[in-house]
Amino acid sequence: MPAGLLERWLLRSDGRPRKPLRKLLFHSNGKPRGMFRRFVLDDAGHPRLYLRRWMTSRAYRDLPRAVPVVVSRGPANRPLSPREQYFLGRLAAERRRAAPDAARS
């Protein structure tokens, strides 16, 4: 089944979930229901792709307990700052050091 057809069944044209799905996934105040939180948000706490358009909209943000969603305004491939380069370099070095130890055991 094409994703477009499934998307049309589950979501309105503005990206908001249709009422049965919205009632299943969210409380009336906008907070995701606990047992479906992983279905709505990824591990980093960002909305999943299919709900991103609605959860970043003004209509969702106006709900009383809406999950705050940070929308990045900058380009995704921006250059790393010197500080970010330093810490990512240290993490990579730590992983390289730990990899041979794991292979020996």
C-alpha positions as CSV (number, residue, x, y, z in Angstrom):
1,M,0.0,0.0,0.0
2,P,1.5,3.4,-1.0
3,A,2.6,5.6,1.9
4,G,0.5,8.4,0.4
5,L,-2.7,6.4,0.7
6,L,-2.0,5.4,4.3
7,E,-1.1,9.0,5.1
8,R,-4.4,10.2,3.7
9,W,-6.3,7.7,5.8
10,L,-4.5,8.7,9.0
11,L,-3.8,12.4,8.6
12,R,-5.7,15.4,7.5
13,S,-4.4,17.6,4.7
14,D,-2.8,20.0,7.3
15,G,-0.9,17.1,8.9
16,R,-3.1,16.8,12.0
17,P,-4.0,13.2,12.8
18,R,-7.7,12.3,12.3
19,K,-9.8,12.2,15.4
20,P,-9.6,8.5,16.3
21,L,-5.9,8.4,15.9
22,R,-5.5,11.7,17.8
23,K,-7.6,10.4,20.7
24,L,-5.5,7.2,20.7
25,L,-2.1,8.9,20.7
26,F,-2.7,12.2,22.7
27,H,-4.6,13.4,25.7
28,S,-7.0,16.2,25.1
29,N,-4.5,18.7,26.4
30,G,-1.9,17.7,23.7
31,K,0.4,15.6,25.8
32,P,1.3,12.2,24.2
33,R,-0.2,9.2,26.0
34,G,2.5,7.3,28.0
35,M,2.1,4.0,26.3
36,F,2.3,5.5,22.8
37,R,5.1,8.1,23.6
38,R,7.7,6.0,21.7
39,F,5.3,5.9,18.7
40,V,5.0,9.7,18.7
41,L,8.5,10.8,19.7
42,D,11.9,9.3,18.8
43,D,14.7,8.6,21.3
44,A,15.9,12.2,21.2
45,G,12.4,13.5,22.0
46,H,11.7,14.9,18.5
47,P,8.4,14.1,16.8
48,R,8.5,11.3,14.3
49,L,8.3,12.2,10.6
50,Y,4.6,11.6,10.1
51,L,3.6,13.8,13.0
52,R,6.3,16.5,12.6
53,R,4.2,18.8,10.5
54,W,1.4,19.0,13.0
55,M,3.5,19.0,16.2
56,T,5.5,22.0,14.9
57,S,2.4,23.9,13.9
58,R,1.0,26.8,15.9
59,A,-2.3,24.9,16.5
60,Y,-0.4,22.1,18.4
61,R,1.8,24.5,20.3
62,D,-1.2,26.4,21.6
63,L,-2.5,23.3,23.4
64,P,-2.0,23.5,27.2
65,R,0.5,20.6,27.6
66,A,1.9,20.3,24.2
67,V,5.4,18.8,24.0
68,P,7.9,21.6,23.2
69,V,9.5,20.9,19.9
70,V,12.7,22.6,18.8
71,V,12.7,23.4,15.2
72,S,16.2,23.9,13.8
73,R,16.4,27.1,11.7
74,G,19.9,26.5,10.4
75,P,21.0,24.2,7.7
76,A,21.5,20.6,8.6
77,N,25.0,20.4,7.1
78,R,26.4,23.5,8.9
79,P,30.1,23.4,9.7
80,L,31.0,22.3,13.3
81,S,32.3,24.9,15.7
82,P,35.8,24.3,17.0
83,R,34.4,23.3,20.4
84,E,32.1,20.6,18.7
85,Q,35.1,19.4,16.6
86,Y,37.2,19.0,19.8
87,F,34.6,17.0,21.7
88,L,33.6,14.9,18.8
89,G,37.3,14.1,18.2
90,R,37.7,13.1,21.8
91,L,34.7,10.8,21.6
92,A,36.0,9.2,18.4
93,A,39.4,8.6,20.0
94,E,37.8,7.0,23.0
95,R,35.8,4.7,20.8
96,R,38.9,3.7,18.8
97,R,40.7,3.0,22.1
98,A,37.8,0.9,23.4
99,A,37.3,-1.1,20.2
100,P,40.6,-3.1,20.4
101,D,39.9,-3.9,24.1
102,A,36.5,-5.3,23.2
103,A,37.9,-7.4,20.4
104,R,40.5,-9.0,22.8
105,S,37.9,-10.2,25.4
